[in-house]
Amino acid sequence: MRPMFPFGRYGEPDDPARLIAWPATDEARWITGQVIDTEGGFGRYRPRGA
């Protein structure tokens, strides 16, 4: 399954943790009502030749 991920690796606990913490920062102050996926591109990514 690993080649099916665009970054060539499985997600680590730190990956979604940083996204979960980000909306509480000043950098996200203009973001409202969004659904932000954190699947590493797996849900939309298709390897070449697939």
mmCIF file of the N, C-alpha and C atoms, coordinates in Angstrom:
data_MODEL
# 
_entry.id   MODEL 
# 
loop_
_atom_site.group_PDB 
_atom_site.id 
_atom_site.type_symbol 
_atom_site.label_atom_id 
_atom_site.label_alt_id 
_atom_site.label_comp_id 
_atom_site.label_asym_id 
_atom_site.label_entity_id 
_atom_site.label_seq_id 
_atom_site.pdbx_PDB_ins_code 
_atom_site.Cartn_x 
_atom_site.Cartn_y 
_atom_site.Cartn_z 
_atom_site.occupancy 
_atom_site.B_iso_or_equiv 
_atom_site.pdbx_formal_charge 
_atom_site.auth_seq_id 
_atom_site.auth_comp_id 
_atom_site.auth_asym_id 
_atom_site.auth_atom_id 
_atom_site.pdbx_PDB_model_num 
ATOM 1   N N  . MET A 1 1  ? 0.813   -1.206 0.000   1.00 0.00 ? 1  MET A N  1 
ATOM 2   C CA . MET A 1 1  ? 0.000   0.000  0.000   1.00 0.00 ? 1  MET A CA 1 
ATOM 3   C C  . MET A 1 1  ? 0.847   1.256  0.000   1.00 0.00 ? 1  MET A C  1 
ATOM 4   N N  . ARG A 1 2  ? 2.054   1.174  0.514   1.00 0.00 ? 2  ARG A N  1 
ATOM 5   C CA . ARG A 1 2  ? 2.888   2.375  0.644   1.00 0.00 ? 2  ARG A CA 1 
ATOM 6   C C  . ARG A 1 2  ? 3.008   3.160  -0.665  1.00 0.00 ? 2  ARG A C  1 
ATOM 7   N N  . PRO A 1 3  ? 3.202   2.522  -1.834  1.00 0.00 ? 3  PRO A N  1 
ATOM 8   C CA . PRO A 1 3  ? 3.307   3.299  -3.081  1.00 0.00 ? 3  PRO A CA 1 
ATOM 9   C C  . PRO A 1 3  ? 2.034   4.074  -3.429  1.00 0.00 ? 3  PRO A C  1 
ATOM 10  N N  . MET A 1 4  ? 0.910   3.736  -2.810  1.00 0.00 ? 4  MET A N  1 
ATOM 11  C CA . MET A 1 4  ? -0.335  4.437  -3.103  1.00 0.00 ? 4  MET A CA 1 
ATOM 12  C C  . MET A 1 4  ? -0.407  5.801  -2.415  1.00 0.00 ? 4  MET A C  1 
ATOM 13  N N  . PHE A 1 5  ? 0.513   6.078  -1.502  1.00 0.00 ? 5  PHE A N  1 
ATOM 14  C CA . PHE A 1 5  ? 0.544   7.372  -0.824  1.00 0.00 ? 5  PHE A CA 1 
ATOM 15  C C  . PHE A 1 5  ? 1.459   8.319  -1.586  1.00 0.00 ? 5  PHE A C  1 
ATOM 16  N N  . PRO A 1 6  ? 1.028   9.545  -1.880  1.00 0.00 ? 6  PRO A N  1 
ATOM 17  C CA . PRO A 1 6  ? 1.833   10.463 -2.678  1.00 0.00 ? 6  PRO A CA 1 
ATOM 18  C C  . PRO A 1 6  ? 3.202   10.760 -2.077  1.00 0.00 ? 6  PRO A C  1 
ATOM 19  N N  . PHE A 1 7  ? 3.304   10.757 -0.755  1.00 0.00 ? 7  PHE A N  1 
ATOM 20  C CA . PHE A 1 7  ? 4.592   11.052 -0.128  1.00 0.00 ? 7  PHE A CA 1 
ATOM 21  C C  . PHE A 1 7  ? 5.404   9.781  0.105   1.00 0.00 ? 7  PHE A C  1 
ATOM 22  N N  . GLY A 1 8  ? 4.865   8.619  -0.292  1.00 0.00 ? 8  GLY A N  1 
ATOM 23  C CA . GLY A 1 8  ? 5.585   7.369  -0.172  1.00 0.00 ? 8  GLY A CA 1 
ATOM 24  C C  . GLY A 1 8  ? 5.763   6.885  1.257   1.00 0.00 ? 8  GLY A C  1 
ATOM 25  N N  . ARG A 1 9  ? 4.900   7.329  2.158   1.00 0.00 ? 9  ARG A N  1 
ATOM 26  C CA . ARG A 1 9  ? 4.998   6.900  3.554   1.00 0.00 ? 9  ARG A CA 1 
ATOM 27  C C  . ARG A 1 9  ? 3.631   6.940  4.206   1.00 0.00 ? 9  ARG A C  1 
ATOM 28  N N  . TYR A 1 10 ? 3.514   6.190  5.276   1.00 0.00 ? 10 TYR A N  1 
ATOM 29  C CA . TYR A 1 10 ? 2.290   6.213  6.071   1.00 0.00 ? 10 TYR A CA 1 
ATOM 30  C C  . TYR A 1 10 ? 2.283   7.464  6.940   1.00 0.00 ? 10 TYR A C  1 
ATOM 31  N N  . GLY A 1 11 ? 1.109   7.878  7.362   1.00 0.00 ? 11 GLY A N  1 
ATOM 32  C CA . GLY A 1 11 ? 1.010   9.017  8.259   1.00 0.00 ? 11 GLY A CA 1 
ATOM 33  C C  . GLY A 1 11 ? 1.548   8.691  9.646   1.00 0.00 ? 11 GLY A C  1 
ATOM 34  N N  . GLU A 1 12 ? 2.128   9.683  10.268  1.00 0.00 ? 12 GLU A N  1 
ATOM 35  C CA . GLU A 1 12 ? 2.638   9.565  11.634  1.00 0.00 ? 12 GLU A CA 1 
ATOM 36  C C  . GLU A 1 12 ? 1.687   10.344 12.541  1.00 0.00 ? 12 GLU A C  1 
ATOM 37  N N  . PRO A 1 13 ? 1.647   10.047 13.839  1.00 0.00 ? 13 PRO A N  1 
ATOM 38  C CA . PRO A 1 13 ? 0.755   10.776 14.736  1.00 0.00 ? 13 PRO A CA 1 
ATOM 39  C C  . PRO A 1 13 ? 0.953   12.288 14.684  1.00 0.00 ? 13 PRO A C  1 
ATOM 40  N N  . ASP A 1 14 ? 2.166   12.728 14.402  1.00 0.00 ? 14 ASP A N  1 
ATOM 41  C CA . ASP A 1 14 ? 2.441   14.160 14.336  1.00 0.00 ? 14 ASP A CA 1 
ATOM 42  C C  . ASP A 1 14 ? 1.749   14.840 13.153  1.00 0.00 ? 14 ASP A C  1 
ATOM 43  N N  . ASP A 1 15 ? 1.485   14.098 12.083  1.00 0.00 ? 15 ASP A N  1 
ATOM 44  C CA . ASP A 1 15 ? 0.871   14.693 10.889  1.00 0.00 ? 15 ASP A CA 1 
ATOM 45  C C  . ASP A 1 15 ? -0.520  15.262 11.190  1.00 0.00 ? 15 ASP A C  1 
ATOM 46  N N  . PRO A 1 16 ? -1.486  14.467 11.649  1.00 0.00 ? 16 PRO A N  1 
ATOM 47  C CA . PRO A 1 16 ? -2.786  15.061 11.970  1.00 0.00 ? 16 PRO A CA 1 
ATOM 48  C C  . PRO A 1 16 ? -2.739  15.952 13.210  1.00 0.00 ? 16 PRO A C  1 
ATOM 49  N N  . ALA A 1 17 ? -1.816  15.690 14.131  1.00 0.00 ? 17 ALA A N  1 
ATOM 50  C CA . ALA A 1 17 ? -1.738  16.516 15.346  1.00 0.00 ? 17 ALA A CA 1 
ATOM 51  C C  . ALA A 1 17 ? -1.426  17.969 15.001  1.00 0.00 ? 17 ALA A C  1 
ATOM 52  N N  . ARG A 1 18 ? -0.535  18.174 14.049  1.00 0.00 ? 18 ARG A N  1 
ATOM 53  C CA . ARG A 1 18 ? -0.211  19.554 13.648  1.00 0.00 ? 18 ARG A CA 1 
ATOM 54  C C  . ARG A 1 18 ? -1.409  20.225 12.988  1.00 0.00 ? 18 ARG A C  1 
ATOM 55  N N  . LEU A 1 19 ? -2.176  19.470 12.201  1.00 0.00 ? 19 LEU A N  1 
ATOM 56  C CA . LEU A 1 19 ? -3.373  20.042 11.574  1.00 0.00 ? 19 LEU A CA 1 
ATOM 57  C C  . LEU A 1 19 ? -4.433  20.373 12.621  1.00 0.00 ? 19 LEU A C  1 
ATOM 58  N N  . ILE A 1 20 ? -4.589  19.501 13.601  1.00 0.00 ? 20 ILE A N  1 
ATOM 59  C CA . ILE A 1 20 ? -5.574  19.738 14.659  1.00 0.00 ? 20 ILE A CA 1 
ATOM 60  C C  . ILE A 1 20 ? -5.221  20.986 15.460  1.00 0.00 ? 20 ILE A C  1 
ATOM 61  N N  . ALA A 1 21 ? -3.943  21.225 15.708  1.00 0.00 ? 21 ALA A N  1 
ATOM 62  C CA . ALA A 1 21 ? -3.498  22.382 16.486  1.00 0.00 ? 21 ALA A CA 1 
ATOM 63  C C  . ALA A 1 21 ? -3.514  23.673 15.670  1.00 0.00 ? 21 ALA A C  1 
ATOM 64  N N  . TRP A 1 22 ? -3.359  23.582 14.356  1.00 0.00 ? 22 TRP A N  1 
ATOM 65  C CA . TRP A 1 22 ? -3.218  24.761 13.514  1.00 0.00 ? 22 TRP A CA 1 
ATOM 66  C C  . TRP A 1 22 ? -4.393  25.755 13.589  1.00 0.00 ? 22 TRP A C  1 
ATOM 67  N N  . PRO A 1 23 ? -5.667  25.315 13.621  1.00 0.00 ? 23 PRO A N  1 
ATOM 68  C CA . PRO A 1 23 ? -6.761  26.301 13.670  1.00 0.00 ? 23 PRO A CA 1 
ATOM 69  C C  . PRO A 1 23 ? -6.729  27.205 14.906  1.00 0.00 ? 23 PRO A C  1 
ATOM 70  N N  . ALA A 1 24 ? -6.010  26.813 15.928  1.00 0.00 ? 24 ALA A N  1 
ATOM 71  C CA . ALA A 1 24 ? -5.922  27.642 17.135  1.00 0.00 ? 24 ALA A CA 1 
ATOM 72  C C  . ALA A 1 24 ? -4.833  28.703 17.031  1.00 0.00 ? 24 ALA A C  1 
ATOM 73  N N  . THR A 1 25 ? -4.107  28.748 15.928  1.00 0.00 ? 25 THR A N  1 
ATOM 74  C CA . THR A 1 25 ? -3.026  29.724 15.767  1.00 0.00 ? 25 THR A CA 1 
ATOM 75  C C  . THR A 1 25 ? -3.527  30.974 15.041  1.00 0.00 ? 25 THR A C  1 
ATOM 76  N N  . ASP A 1 26 ? -2.734  32.025 15.110  1.00 0.00 ? 26 ASP A N  1 
ATOM 77  C CA . ASP A 1 26 ? -3.065  33.261 14.391  1.00 0.00 ? 26 ASP A CA 1 
ATOM 78  C C  . ASP A 1 26 ? -3.041  33.064 12.875  1.00 0.00 ? 26 ASP A C  1 
ATOM 79  N N  . GLU A 1 27 ? -2.265  32.100 12.381  1.00 0.00 ? 27 GLU A N  1 
ATOM 80  C CA . GLU A 1 27 ? -2.196  31.844 10.940  1.00 0.00 ? 27 GLU A CA 1 
ATOM 81  C C  . GLU A 1 27 ? -3.534  31.396 10.364  1.00 0.00 ? 27 GLU A C  1 
ATOM 82  N N  . ALA A 1 28 ? -4.399  30.841 11.195  1.00 0.00 ? 28 ALA A N  1 
ATOM 83  C CA . ALA A 1 28 ? -5.689  30.323 10.729  1.00 0.00 ? 28 ALA A CA 1 
ATOM 84  C C  . ALA A 1 28 ? -6.852  31.247 11.080  1.00 0.00 ? 28 ALA A C  1 
ATOM 85  N N  . ARG A 1 29 ? -6.575  32.468 11.451  1.00 0.00 ? 29 ARG A N  1 
ATOM 86  C CA . ARG A 1 29 ? -7.642  33.355 11.928  1.00 0.00 ? 29 ARG A CA 1 
ATOM 87  C C  . ARG A 1 29 ? -8.682  33.692 10.864  1.00 0.00 ? 29 ARG A C  1 
ATOM 88  N N  . TRP A 1 30 ? -8.388  33.490 9.595   1.00 0.00 ? 30 TRP A N  1 
ATOM 89  C CA . TRP A 1 30 ? -9.337  33.828 8.524   1.00 0.00 ? 30 TRP A CA 1 
ATOM 90  C C  . TRP A 1 30 ? -10.088 32.596 8.034   1.00 0.00 ? 30 TRP A C  1 
ATOM 91  N N  . ILE A 1 31 ? -9.802  31.436 8.583   1.00 0.00 ? 31 ILE A N  1 
ATOM 92  C CA . ILE A 1 31 ? -10.439 30.186 8.172   1.00 0.00 ? 31 ILE A CA 1 
ATOM 93  C C  . ILE A 1 31 ? -11.697 29.960 9.000   1.00 0.00 ? 31 ILE A C  1 
ATOM 94  N N  . THR A 1 32 ? -12.826 29.733 8.320   1.00 0.00 ? 32 THR A N  1 
ATOM 95  C CA . THR A 1 32 ? -14.081 29.430 9.009   1.00 0.00 ? 32 THR A CA 1 
ATOM 96  C C  . THR A 1 32 ? -14.844 28.376 8.221   1.00 0.00 ? 32 THR A C  1 
ATOM 97  N N  . GLY A 1 33 ? -15.490 27.473 8.920   1.00 0.00 ? 33 GLY A N  1 
ATOM 98  C CA . GLY A 1 33 ? -16.410 26.518 8.300   1.00 0.00 ? 33 GLY A CA 1 
ATOM 99  C C  . GLY A 1 33 ? -15.826 25.632 7.237   1.00 0.00 ? 33 GLY A C  1 
ATOM 100 N N  . GLN A 1 34 ? -14.611 25.185 7.391   1.00 0.00 ? 34 GLN A N  1 
ATOM 101 C CA . GLN A 1 34 ? -13.977 24.342 6.384   1.00 0.00 ? 34 GLN A CA 1 
ATOM 102 C C  . GLN A 1 34 ? -13.835 22.913 6.880   1.00 0.00 ? 34 GLN A C  1 
ATOM 103 N N  . VAL A 1 35 ? -13.858 21.987 5.946   1.00 0.00 ? 35 VAL A N  1 
ATOM 104 C CA . VAL A 1 35 ? -13.513 20.599 6.228   1.00 0.00 ? 35 VAL A CA 1 
ATOM 105 C C  . VAL A 1 35 ? -12.143 20.383 5.611   1.00 0.00 ? 35 VAL A C  1 
ATOM 106 N N  . ILE A 1 36 ? -11.168 20.084 6.433   1.00 0.00 ? 36 ILE A N  1 
ATOM 107 C CA . ILE A 1 36 ? -9.802  19.905 5.957   1.00 0.00 ? 36 ILE A CA 1 
ATOM 108 C C  . ILE A 1 36 ? -9.433  18.437 6.127   1.00 0.00 ? 36 ILE A C  1 
ATOM 109 N N  . ASP A 1 37 ? -9.214  17.753 5.003   1.00 0.00 ? 37 ASP A N  1 
ATOM 110 C CA . ASP A 1 37 ? -8.847  16.342 5.040   1.00 0.00 ? 37 ASP A CA 1 
ATOM 111 C C  . ASP A 1 37 ? -7.384  16.187 5.426   1.00 0.00 ? 37 ASP A C  1 
ATOM 112 N N  . THR A 1 38 ? -7.108  15.159 6.175   1.00 0.00 ? 38 THR A N  1 
ATOM 113 C CA . THR A 1 38 ? -5.732  14.862 6.554   1.00 0.00 ? 38 THR A CA 1 
ATOM 114 C C  . THR A 1 38 ? -5.444  13.389 6.288   1.00 0.00 ? 38 THR A C  1 
ATOM 115 N N  . GLU A 1 39 ? -5.528  13.026 4.983   1.00 0.00 ? 39 GLU A N  1 
ATOM 116 C CA . GLU A 1 39 ? -5.286  11.644 4.617   1.00 0.00 ? 39 GLU A CA 1 
ATOM 117 C C  . GLU A 1 39 ? -4.018  11.503 3.789   1.00 0.00 ? 39 GLU A C  1 
ATOM 118 N N  . GLY A 1 40 ? -3.211  12.557 3.751   1.00 0.00 ? 40 GLY A N  1 
ATOM 119 C CA . GLY A 1 40 ? -1.950  12.484 3.023   1.00 0.00 ? 40 GLY A CA 1 
ATOM 120 C C  . GLY A 1 40 ? -2.115  12.341 1.523   1.00 0.00 ? 40 GLY A C  1 
ATOM 121 N N  . GLY A 1 41 ? -3.287  12.676 1.002   1.00 0.00 ? 41 GLY A N  1 
ATOM 122 C CA . GLY A 1 41 ? -3.551  12.561 -0.429  1.00 0.00 ? 41 GLY A CA 1 
ATOM 123 C C  . GLY A 1 41 ? -4.042  11.186 -0.848  1.00 0.00 ? 41 GLY A C  1 
ATOM 124 N N  . PHE A 1 42 ? -4.102  10.242 0.075   1.00 0.00 ? 42 PHE A N  1 
ATOM 125 C CA . PHE A 1 42 ? -4.467  8.866  -0.265  1.00 0.00 ? 42 PHE A CA 1 
ATOM 126 C C  . PHE A 1 42 ? -5.845  8.783  -0.901  1.00 0.00 ? 42 PHE A C  1 
ATOM 127 N N  . GLY A 1 43 ? -6.811  9.537  -0.423  1.00 0.00 ? 43 GLY A N  1 
ATOM 128 C CA . GLY A 1 43 ? -8.168  9.456  -0.931  1.00 0.00 ? 43 GLY A CA 1 
ATOM 129 C C  . GLY A 1 43 ? -8.324  9.920  -2.360  1.00 0.00 ? 43 GLY A C  1 
ATOM 130 N N  . ARG A 1 44 ? -7.455  10.786 -2.839  1.00 0.00 ? 44 ARG A N  1 
ATOM 131 C CA . ARG A 1 44 ? -7.582  11.328 -4.187  1.00 0.00 ? 44 ARG A CA 1 
ATOM 132 C C  . ARG A 1 44 ? -6.457  10.904 -5.110  1.00 0.00 ? 44 ARG A C  1 
ATOM 133 N N  . TYR A 1 45 ? -5.389  10.402 -4.560  1.00 0.00 ? 45 TYR A N  1 
ATOM 134 C CA . TYR A 1 45 ? -4.184  10.094 -5.327  1.00 0.00 ? 45 TYR A CA 1 
ATOM 135 C C  . TYR A 1 45 ? -4.318  8.782  -6.087  1.00 0.00 ? 45 TYR A C  1 
ATOM 136 N N  . ARG A 1 46 ? -3.901  8.761  -7.302  1.00 0.00 ? 46 ARG A N  1 
ATOM 137 C CA . ARG A 1 46 ? -3.849  7.534  -8.083  1.00 0.00 ? 46 ARG A CA 1 
ATOM 138 C C  . ARG A 1 46 ? -2.458  7.457  -8.700  1.00 0.00 ? 46 ARG A C  1 
ATOM 139 N N  . PRO A 1 47 ? -1.705  6.387  -8.412  1.00 0.00 ? 47 PRO A N  1 
ATOM 140 C CA . PRO A 1 47 ? -0.371  6.265  -9.000  1.00 0.00 ? 47 PRO A CA 1 
ATOM 141 C C  . PRO A 1 47 ? -0.457  6.149  -10.518 1.00 0.00 ? 47 PRO A C  1 
ATOM 142 N N  . ARG A 1 48 ? 0.592   6.568  -11.192 1.00 0.00 ? 48 ARG A N  1 
ATOM 143 C CA . ARG A 1 48 ? 0.623   6.457  -12.657 1.00 0.00 ? 48 ARG A CA 1 
ATOM 144 C C  . ARG A 1 48 ? 0.507   5.004  -13.072 1.00 0.00 ? 48 ARG A C  1 
ATOM 145 N N  . GLY A 1 49 ? -0.250  4.789  -14.117 1.00 0.00 ? 49 GLY A N  1 
ATOM 146 C CA . GLY A 1 49 ? -0.441  3.436  -14.620 1.00 0.00 ? 49 GLY A CA 1 
ATOM 147 C C  . GLY A 1 49 ? -1.530  2.655  -13.907 1.00 0.00 ? 49 GLY A C  1 
ATOM 148 N N  . ALA A 1 50 ? -2.190  3.315  -12.956 1.00 0.00 ? 50 ALA A N  1 
ATOM 149 C CA . ALA A 1 50 ? -3.252  2.598  -12.221 1.00 0.00 ? 50 ALA A CA 1 
ATOM 150 C C  . ALA A 1 50 ? -4.578  2.772  -12.897 1.00 0.00 ? 50 ALA A C  1 
# 
